[in-house]
């Protein structure tokens, strides 16, 4: 006889860990994009910042966020939080 309830509880734990990681990442991306937008607004008026730099800042921020999300999920999942 196979017990399916244990598998469901592990999946529920993984879903909860993923939601927790997503919640933290949302706060990080909002803060990062606010800082990037604020810096672009200031530097754009004095013509020190090119649009390519702005684009790369956004792309690298999204890439870093994906890595952070993976690390957070791994940490939460390994500790069973």
N, C-alpha and C positions, 0 to 999 in steps of 0.2 A: 504494500500500500504506500503510495506516494503522498506526501503532505505538501500541498500547494500553498498553504497559508504562510509558511516561512518565506517562500519566494516572493509573495506579494508584500510582505512586510519589508523585505530588503528593497524592493522596487519603490515602495512608499518612502523609505529612508533616502534613497537616491534622489527621488523627486524633491523631497524637502531640502536636501543638501544643494541641489541644483537651483532651487528657488532662492535659497539663502545666498548662494554665490551670485546669482543674477541681481539680487537686491543690492548687494555691496557694489557690484560692477556698475549698476545704474547710477549710484551716488558718485562713483569715481568719474564716470563719463560726463555727467552733468557738470561736475566741478572742473574737469579738464577742458571741456568745450567752452565753459564760461570764461576761463582764463585765456584760452586761445582767442575767443571772440573779442575780449577786452583788449588784449595785446594787439590784435589786428586793427581794431578801431583806433587805437592810439598811434601805432606805428604806420598805419595807412595814411594818416593825415600828414605825417611828416615825410612820407615817401621813402621810408627805410625798409619796408617789407614788401617783397614781391608776392604776387598771387601764387606762384609755384611753391614758395616757402609755406604759405598758409595751407595749401593743399597737402604738402608732405607732412605737415604737423598733424593734420586731421587723420591722414592715412596711418601714420605711425602711432597715433593715439588709439585708433581702432585695433591695430595689430597688437599693441601692448595690452589692450583690454582683453583680447582673446586669450593671450597667454596668462594673464592674471586670473581670468575666469577658470581656466583649466587647472591652474595651481590651487586656487581656492577650493574647487570641487574635489581635487585629489586630497587636500588636507582634511576637508570636512569628512570625506568618505573613509579615509584611512583611520581617523580617530573615532568614527562612529557618532559624531555629534548630531 
